[in-house]
Amino acid sequence: MANLSKLKREHMLNFLNKLRDEHEDDDNIIAINEIESELTSKKYGLVWEEHEERVDEDIKTKVPVFTEVKDREINSDVNIPYNFLLEGDNLHSLKLLNKTHKEKVDVIYIDPPYNTGNKDFMYDDSYVNEDDSYRHSKWLSFMGNRLNLSKNLLAKDGIIFMSIGEFELSNLKLLADEIFGESNCIGIVPRMMKTGGNKGRFFSPNIDYILIYAKDISKAHDFKVKMNKEVVNKLYKNIEVDGKRKGQRYREFGLYQSSLDERPNQRYYIECPDGSLVIPPGNAYPETKADGEKVLPERGDGCWRWSLDRYLQEKDNNNIVYKRTNKGVLVDEIGKPSKWNIYTKIWLDNRENEGQTPTNFISEFENRHSAKELADMNVIFDFPKPVGLIKYLIKLATNNSDIHNETILDFFAGSGTTGQAVIELNQEDGGNRKFILCTNNENNICEEVTYERLKKVINGYNFIGKKETVLFERKFTQADLKKMDRILKEIEKVKSENNKKYNKVSIKFKDGVYKVVGIKQYNSKTEGYNVNLKYYKTDYIEKFPQDDNYNVREELLRHIVEMVQLEHAIKVDNEEYIILLTDDDADKIEQNKEALKKCKAMYISSQVLLTRSQELLFDSLEIELNLIPEYYFDYELREVSEL
């Protein structure tokens, strides 16, 4: 069938060519070329009315910078890296992060506005309501700008998680396909936000979604989670009675597999304990006996999972199980059903190290848990995401590493859940992860919610009462009654493993749900964490000032410390970390031998020329020398002819 769109497009292009022949003035030719460009541009995918934000306008005449708010710094431990909270328009922050963190971010999690039309999405200082005819176009322009910048930040094996509701799910999927590539989509995972409820006309909204993309899916590792204890107890119920693996648990898995493919190297006779030979039913091509004789068995469609060499190796390792059966699928030498089945041993410790592939539905982390946690801190925020959810996603994306020093970015930080998740993960496994959070200060959210929450988590906060952590949760069914002994043993194990971590471990049973809960009693204040945090605000300097004495380079140098600190997750304290912006700075520090003994690294402007004596001195003290990169502001300086 004909492509009607293509035919119409060709017809219009032919008409434009006629117009081009009839007009020679520049304005008309330019207009015709613009129309032609629109007609020939890509037509598959999202099409929307593109909108420009005020921040885009500002950047045309101003240079975006960061300014540190020093009285909001939190310094807990000089030996660990800094985390950053960036207050301001996240488009502004993302543009600057592209200078310091290009391909350096391992995990991005965002929870952007769901654009429900109910005052949850603000565009250029005005809420977008459901009657706005450009509601979706504004949201797509808003998200497209930010996702394009975030893609540059992801490391080659980086992962981005995006929470979204049903209102923009389909649009976000198409937009993300366009930006990250459809082939890099890892999945769309529904998440249980809550159970029950009576809102909604036709359905009660209980789920949202998480879209997951890799920067490059060929470099992304498999997602694995720690094996669920229920799965372990159900599948790995056999215990080895002797040999090297005595006392270890395993499951049995059939060595026979049905297959329509011809796999001659996976068809051979196996001798059972009574001396009989068995083989899967198979196609009519020669089979190999142990003595090398070729035999033609009955037709069928099966083979072993392994080659003969692999089978003999596993047999030597005591990994083969022979069992008598009345329902055997294997056949003997003359094609009759055998009384034997053959299994391999799958060892629990091997699979625990690998982890378990997660399901594409998340039901464990409901929003009600996070709301109570913020209320305990006396931080007011509607609908925060659960800390457990973000921890779960970060672990999925980084489980291939034993040394956790990843950088995690959230540029719709909201209440700061991602920051708390990173802090708690580091506490749990001794990791050294860093977080960067970006949020605006609408309704003072950054100052009074995000920052206050992080400060209270880090320093501890006043709290008298009990905090509960669910250690085991199970909704019992009729079938569970038959295996209560095993379930009760599992519950006792959970209790014994956690007795020392909590003041009390209790059991609760309500509405058919059985829970083991760890309870900590606080009489004054919660425990804090060793975490360092810097607080930046987005700012601008004029790109084309009216004052002839105004120097853009000098103004940018006033904000170079913020960029160095951000890129290297450090504090320029002029002791351990020193910045040299002028030759005078270098001369002064050369004379301060005591200060230099503490110095770990120097960051030196390209305008500074070290003397030979300074180079020798710094080298003798094993001070790391780093050139402040031109890429921080080279484009802007060229634009104003100062580079």
C-alpha positions in Angstrom: 0.0 0.0 0.0 1.1 3.6 -0.7 2.7 5.7 2.0 0.1 8.6 1.9 2.2 10.9 4.2 5.2 10.5 2.0 3.2 11.3 -1.2 1.7 14.4 0.5 5.2 15.5 1.6 6.7 15.0 -1.9 3.8 17.0 -3.3 4.4 19.9 -0.9 8.2 19.8 -1.5 7.7 20.0 -5.3 5.5 23.1 -4.7 8.2 24.6 -2.5 10.7 24.1 -5.3 8.4 26.1 -7.7 8.2 28.9 -5.1 12.0 28.9 -4.7 12.3 29.4 -8.5 9.9 32.4 -8.3 11.5 34.2 -5.4 15.1 35.3 -5.1 15.1 37.6 -2.1 16.8 36.3 1.0 13.8 36.5 3.4 11.6 34.4 1.2 14.3 31.8 0.5 15.1 31.5 4.2 11.4 31.0 5.0 11.1 28.4 2.2 14.1 26.5 3.5 12.7 26.5 7.1 9.4 25.0 5.8 11.3 22.4 3.8 13.4 21.5 6.9 10.2 20.9 8.9 8.7 18.8 6.2 11.7 16.6 5.9 12.4 16.2 9.6 11.8 12.8 11.4 8.1 12.0 11.6 8.0 9.0 13.8 7.8 9.5 17.6 6.6 12.3 19.8 5.5 15.6 18.2 4.6 18.5 20.4 4.7 22.3 20.6 8.1 23.1 22.0 8.2 25.8 24.7 11.0 27.9 26.1 11.5 28.5 29.8 12.7 31.6 31.5 16.0 29.8 32.4 16.7 29.3 28.7 16.2 33.0 28.2 18.5 33.9 31.1 21.3 31.7 29.8 21.4 33.7 26.6 22.7 36.8 28.4 24.1 35.4 31.6 26.6 32.7 32.7 25.2 30.2 35.2 27.3 29.6 38.3 27.1 28.1 41.8 27.5 30.1 45.0 28.2 28.2 48.2 26.1 28.9 51.3 28.9 28.2 53.8 26.9 28.4 57.0 24.9 25.3 55.8 27.9 23.1 55.4 27.9 19.9 57.5 31.3 18.5 58.2 31.4 15.2 60.1 34.6 13.5 59.0 37.5 15.1 57.1 38.5 11.7 55.7 35.3 11.1 53.6 34.1 12.8 50.4 31.4 15.5 50.3 27.8 15.3 49.1 26.0 18.2 47.5 22.6 19.9 47.7 22.1 22.3 44.8 19.3 24.8 45.3 17.8 26.4 42.2 16.3 25.5 38.8 17.5 21.9 38.0 18.1 22.8 34.3 20.6 25.4 35.6 22.3 22.8 37.9 22.3 20.1 35.1 24.1 22.5 32.7 26.9 23.1 35.3 27.0 19.4 36.2 27.8 18.7 32.6 31.0 20.6 33.1 32.0 18.6 36.3 30.4 15.2 36.0 30.2 14.3 32.3 30.0 10.4 32.2 30.7 10.3 36.0 27.3 9.5 37.4 26.5 5.9 38.1 22.9 6.0 39.0 20.2 8.6 38.4 16.8 8.5 40.2 14.2 11.1 39.5 10.6 11.6 40.7 9.4 14.4 38.3 6.0 16.0 38.5 3.3 13.6 37.3 1.4 16.4 35.6 -2.0 15.4 37.0 -3.4 19.0 36.5 -3.8 19.3 40.3 -1.0 21.8 41.1 1.9 19.3 40.9 3.7 20.8 37.9 4.9 24.4 37.8 6.1 25.8 34.5 7.7 29.3 34.6 6.3 30.1 38.0 2.7 29.1 37.1 0.9 25.8 37.9 -0.2 23.9 34.8 -3.8 22.9 35.3 -5.8 20.2 33.4 -7.5 22.8 31.2 -4.3 24.0 29.7 -4.3 23.0 26.0 -0.5 22.9 26.1 -0.3 20.9 29.3 1.5 17.9 27.8 3.6 20.0 25.4 4.9 22.1 28.3 5.7 19.0 30.3 7.5 17.3 27.4 9.6 20.4 26.7 10.4 20.7 30.4 11.4 17.0 30.7 13.1 16.8 27.3 15.6 19.5 28.1 16.5 17.9 31.4 16.8 14.3 30.2 19.0 15.3 27.3 21.4 16.9 29.8 21.2 13.9 32.2 22.1 11.4 29.5 25.5 13.1 29.2 26.1 12.7 32.9 25.6 8.9 33.0 28.7 6.7 33.0 29.0 4.2 30.2 27.4 1.5 32.3 25.0 4.0 34.1 21.3 3.5 34.8 18.5 6.0 35.2 15.3 5.2 37.1 12.2 7.5 36.5 9.1 7.4 38.7 5.9 8.5 36.8 2.2 8.2 37.1 -0.3 7.1 34.4 -0.9 10.7 33.1 2.5 11.0 31.4 3.6 7.4 31.3 3.1 6.9 27.6 4.7 10.3 26.8 7.7 9.7 29.0 8.3 6.3 27.4 8.3 7.7 23.9 10.5 10.7 25.0 12.9 8.4 26.8 13.1 6.1 23.8 14.1 9.1 21.7 16.7 10.3 24.1 18.2 7.1 25.5 17.3 4.8 22.6 14.4 2.3 22.7 16.9 -0.6 22.7 18.3 0.7 26.0 15.0 0.4 27.8 15.4 -2.1 30.6 11.8 -2.1 31.7 8.6 -0.4 32.9 8.0 -1.6 36.4 4.7 -1.0 38.2 5.0 -0.1 41.9 2.4 -0.5 44.7 2.0 3.0 46.3 -0.7 1.9 48.7 -3.2 -0.8 49.3 -6.9 -0.1 49.4 -8.5 3.4 49.2 -11.7 4.7 47.8 -10.5 7.5 45.6 -11.0 7.6 41.9 -14.2 7.3 39.9 -13.6 3.9 38.2 -10.4 2.6 39.8 -8.7 3.5 43.0 -5.2 4.6 42.0 -2.8 2.3 43.9 0.2 2.1 41.6 2.7 4.3 39.8 5.5 3.2 37.4 9.3 3.2 37.2 10.9 3.5 33.8 14.4 2.1 33.7 17.0 2.9 31.0 20.7 2.1 30.5 23.1 4.5 29.0 24.3 1.5 26.9 22.5 -1.8 27.5 25.5 -3.8 26.2 27.5 -2.4 29.1 24.8 -2.8 31.8 25.1 -5.8 34.2 22.2 -8.0 35.1 19.9 -6.9 38.0 20.1 -9.2 40.9 18.8 -9.0 44.5 19.5 -11.0 47.6 17.6 -14.3 47.4 14.3 -14.2 49.3 14.3 -16.4 52.3 10.9 -17.9 51.3 12.4 -18.9 48.0 15.4 -20.4 49.6 13.4 -22.5 52.0 11.0 -23.6 49.3 13.6 -24.6 46.7 16.8 -25.4 48.5 15.5 -28.0 51.0 18.1 -30.8 50.4 21.1 -31.0 52.7 24.3 -32.7 51.6 25.2 -35.6 53.9 28.9 -36.1 53.1 31.8 -35.0 50.9 33.3 -31.5 50.7 29.9 -29.8 50.8 28.6 -31.6 53.8 25.8 -29.7 55.5 25.2 -27.3 52.5 21.8 -26.9 51.0 21.0 -27.6 47.3 18.1 -28.1 45.0 17.7 -30.8 42.3 17.2 -29.8 38.7 16.5 -32.3 35.9 19.4 -33.0 33.6 17.0 -33.8 30.7 15.6 -31.0 28.6 13.2 -31.1 25.8 14.5 -29.6 22.6 13.6 -29.5 18.9 17.1 -28.5 17.9 19.7 -31.0 16.8 22.3 -31.2 19.5 24.3 -34.4 18.9 27.0 -33.5 21.5 24.3 -33.4 24.1 22.9 -36.9 23.4 24.7 -39.8 24.9 23.9 -42.8 27.2 24.3 -42.5 30.9 24.8 -45.5 33.1 22.5 -45.7 36.2 23.4 -47.4 39.5 21.8 -50.7 38.4 24.0 -50.8 35.3 21.2 -49.9 32.8 21.7 -47.2 30.2 19.3 -44.3 29.7 19.0 -41.5 27.2 16.4 -38.7 26.5 14.0 -39.6 23.7 15.6 -38.0 20.6 15.8 -37.6 16.8 17.0 -40.4 14.6 20.7 -39.5 14.3 23.5 -41.7 15.8 23.9 -41.8 19.6 27.1 -42.6 21.3 27.4 -45.4 23.9 30.0 -45.4 26.6 32.1 -47.9 24.6 31.8 -45.8 21.4 29.2 -48.0 19.7 26.7 -46.0 17.5 23.0 -46.7 18.2 19.8 -45.3 16.6 17.2 -44.7 19.3 13.5 -44.0 18.8 12.4 -40.6 17.5 11.8 -38.0 20.1 12.7 -34.4 21.0 15.1 -34.4 23.9 18.7 -34.0 25.0 20.8 -33.5 28.1 21.6 -30.0 29.3 25.3 -30.7 29.2 27.9 -32.2 26.9 29.4 -35.6 27.8 32.6 -34.0 29.1 30.6 -31.6 31.4 28.5 -34.5 32.7 31.6 -36.6 33.6 33.2 -33.6 35.3 30.0 -32.9 37.4 29.8 -36.6 38.2 33.3 -36.6 39.6 32.3 -33.6 41.7 29.4 -35.5 43.2 26.8 -33.2 41.6 24.6 -35.9 40.0 21.6 -37.5 41.6 19.9 -40.7 40.3 16.4 -41.4 41.3 14.0 -44.3 40.6 10.6 -43.3 39.3 7.4 -44.8 37.8 6.9 -41.8 35.5 10.3 -41.6 33.8 10.7 -39.6 30.6 14.0 -41.2 29.7 14.3 -44.3 27.6 16.6 -47.3 27.7 18.6 -48.9 24.9 15.6 -50.3 23.1 13.5 -47.2 23.5 11.3 -48.3 26.4 10.6 -45.9 29.3 13.3 -46.1 31.9 12.7 -46.4 35.7 15.4 -43.8 36.4 15.4 -40.0 36.3 18.7 -38.0 36.6 19.1 -34.7 38.3 21.9 -32.1 38.9 22.6 -30.4 42.2 22.2 -26.6 42.2 24.0 -25.3 45.3 22.5 -22.5 47.4 25.8 -20.8 48.2 26.6 -20.4 44.4 23.1 -18.9 43.7 23.2 -16.6 46.7 26.4 -15.1 45.4 24.7 -14.6 42.0 21.6 -13.2 43.5 18.0 -13.6 42.3 16.5 -11.9 39.3 13.8 -9.4 40.6 10.3 -9.5 39.4 8.9 -6.6 37.2 6.5 -5.6 40.0 7.4 -3.8 43.2 5.1 -4.4 46.1 7.3 -4.1 49.2 7.6 -0.3 49.6 4.4 1.6 50.2 4.3 5.4 50.7 2.7 5.2 54.1 6.1 4.1 55.7 7.9 7.2 54.4 5.2 9.7 55.5 5.5 8.5 59.2 9.3 8.8 59.0 9.2 12.4 58.0 6.5 13.2 60.6 8.9 11.8 63.3 11.5 14.4 62.1 8.9 17.1 62.2 9.5 17.7 58.5 6.3 18.4 56.5 6.1 17.1 53.0 3.3 15.4 51.0 3.8 12.0 49.4 7.5 11.3 49.9 9.0 8.3 48.2 10.0 5.5 50.6 13.7 5.3 51.5 13.5 1.5 51.1 12.5 1.9 47.5 15.4 4.1 46.5 17.8 1.8 48.4 16.4 -1.2 46.5 16.9 0.5 43.1 20.4 1.7 43.9 21.4 -1.8 44.9 19.9 -3.2 41.7 22.0 -0.9 39.6 25.3 -1.4 41.5 25.2 -5.0 42.7 28.1 -6.0 40.5 30.5 -4.0 42.6 32.1 -5.0 45.9 33.5 -1.5 46.6 30.6 0.9 46.6 31.9 4.4 45.7 29.3 5.3 43.1 27.9 8.7 42.5 24.1 9.0 42.7 22.1 11.9 41.3 18.6 13.0 41.9 17.6 16.2 40.1 14.0 16.3 41.3 15.1 15.8 44.9 11.9 16.8 46.7 12.2 15.9 50.4 15.7 14.4 49.9 14.7 10.7 50.1 17.6 9.7 47.7 20.1 11.4 50.0 18.9 9.5 53.1 18.9 6.2 51.1 22.5 6.7 50.1 23.5 7.6 53.7 21.8 4.5 55.1 23.3 2.2 52.4 26.8 3.4 53.3 26.1 2.7 56.9 24.8 -0.8 56.2 27.6 -2.1 54.0 30.5 0.3 54.6 30.2 1.9 51.2 31.5 5.3 50.1 28.7 6.4 47.8 28.2 10.1 47.1 24.9 11.9 46.3 24.1 15.1 44.4 20.6 16.4 44.9 19.0 19.2 42.9 15.8 21.0 43.8 14.2 24.4 43.5 13.2 26.4 46.5 9.5 26.6 45.7 7.7 27.2 49.0 11.1 27.0 50.7 11.3 23.3 50.0 15.0 23.2 49.7 15.8 25.1 52.8 13.0 23.9 55.1 12.4 20.3 53.8 15.3 18.9 51.8 18.1 20.4 53.8 16.4 20.1 57.2 15.8 16.4 56.6 19.4 15.7 55.6 20.7 17.7 58.5 18.5 15.7 61.0 19.4 12.4 59.4 23.1 13.3 59.6 23.2 14.9 63.0 20.4 12.9 64.7 17.2 14.5 65.8 15.2 14.8 69.0 12.9 11.9 69.3 11.3 10.1 72.2 9.5 7.0 71.4 9.8 3.8 69.4 10.8 3.3 65.8 9.8 0.0 64.1 11.5 -1.8 61.3 9.7 -4.6 59.5 12.1 -7.6 59.4 9.7 -10.2 58.1 6.3 -9.9 56.5 4.0 -12.5 55.1 0.3 -12.7 54.3 -0.7 -16.2 55.2 -2.8 -18.4 52.9 -4.5 -21.8 53.5 -1.5 -23.5 51.9 0.9 -22.0 54.5 -0.8 -24.0 57.3 0.7 -27.2 55.9 4.2 -25.8 56.3 3.9 -23.8 59.5 6.8 -25.7 61.1 9.2 -24.5 58.5 7.8 -20.9 58.5 8.1 -20.7 62.3 11.7 -21.8 62.1 12.4 -19.1 59.6 10.7 -16.5 61.9 12.8 -17.7 64.8 16.0 -17.3 62.7 15.0 -13.7 61.8 14.4 -12.9 65.4 17.7 -14.4 66.6 19.7 -12.6 63.8 18.3 -9.2 64.9 18.0 -9.5 68.7 21.2 -7.5 69.3 20.4 -4.8 66.7 17.1 -3.8 68.4 15.9 -3.2 71.9 13.1 -5.7 71.1 12.0 -8.0 68.3 8.3 -8.6 68.4 5.7 -10.5 66.4 2.5 -9.0 65.1 -0.5 -10.7 63.4 -3.3 -8.6 61.9 -5.7 -9.1 58.9 -3.9 -12.3 58.0 -0.5 -10.6 57.8 2.3 -12.0 60.0 5.2 -9.6 60.8 8.4 -9.7 62.7 9.2 -6.1 63.8 12.5 -4.7 65.2 11.8 -2.0 67.8 14.3 0.6 68.9 13.6 2.8 71.9 14.8 6.4 71.8 14.7 8.5 74.9 16.1 11.8 73.6 17.8 11.7 70.2 18.4 9.3 67.2 21.9 8.2 66.3 23.6 10.3 63.5 25.9 9.4 60.7 29.4 10.5 59.5 28.4 12.5 56.4 29.7 15.7 54.8 27.4 18.0 52.9 27.8 21.2 51.0 24.9 23.5 50.0 25.1 25.5 46.8 22.7 28.0 45.3 22.4 28.6 41.5 23.4 32.1 40.5 24.3 34.1 37.4 26.9 36.6 36.3 26.4 39.0 33.4 27.7 37.8 30.1 27.6 41.2 28.3 27.9 43.9 31.0 27.5 47.6 30.3 30.4 48.5 32.6 33.7 48.6 30.7 35.7 47.7 33.9 33.7 44.5 34.3 35.8 41.4 33.6 33.9 38.1 33.0 36.9 36.0 33.7 37.5 37.6 37.0 33.9 37.2 38.0 34.0 33.5 37.0 37.1 33.0 39.1 35.0 33.9 42.1 33.0 30.7 41.5 35.8 28.4 40.5 36.1 26.9 44.0 32.6 25.7 43.9 33.3 23.8 40.6 36.5 22.2 41.9 34.8 21.1 45.1 31.8 19.7 43.2 33.9 17.7 40.7 36.2 16.2 43.3 33.8 15.9 46.2 36.2 17.8 48.5 36.4 21.0 50.6 39.0 23.6 49.5 40.2 24.5 53.0 43.6 25.9 52.0 45.2 23.2 54.2 44.5 19.7 52.8 43.2 21.1 49.5 44.6 24.3 48.2 43.5 26.4 45.2 46.0 28.6 43.3 44.4 31.3 41.1 47.3 33.7 40.7 51.1 33.7 40.7 50.9 35.6 44.0 48.9 32.7 45.5 51.7 30.3 44.5 54.4 32.6 45.9 52.6 32.9 49.3 52.0 29.2 49.8 55.6 28.4 48.8 56.7 30.3 51.9 54.3 28.5 54.3 56.1 25.2 54.8 54.0 24.2 57.8 50.8 24.5 55.8 52.3 22.6 52.9 53.0 19.6 55.1 49.2 19.1 55.5 48.4 19.5 51.8 47.1 16.5 49.9 46.3 18.2 46.6 46.5 21.6 44.8 44.2 22.9 42.1 46.0 25.4 39.9 44.5 27.9 37.4 45.9 27.7 33.8 46.9 31.4 34.4 49.4 30.3 37.1 53.0 29.5 36.0 54.8 27.6 38.7 58.5 28.3 39.2 61.0 25.4 39.0 61.6 25.7 42.8 57.9 25.5 43.5 57.5 22.4 41.3 60.4 20.7 43.1 59.0 21.7 46.5 55.5 20.4 45.8 56.9 17.2 44.3 59.2 16.5 47.4 56.1 16.8 49.6 54.2 14.4 47.4 51.4 17.0 46.8 49.1 16.0 43.9 48.9 18.8 41.4 45.7 19.3 39.3 45.2 21.9 36.6 41.8 23.6 36.9 40.2 22.6 33.6 39.4 25.2 30.9 36.2 23.3 30.2 34.5 24.8 33.2 33.9 28.1 31.4 35.9 28.0 28.1 32.8 28.3 25.9 31.5 31.3 27.8 34.9 33.0 27.8 35.2 32.5 24.0 31.7 33.9 23.6 32.8 37.2 25.2 36.2 37.1 23.5 38.1 36.6 26.8 39.8 33.3 25.8 
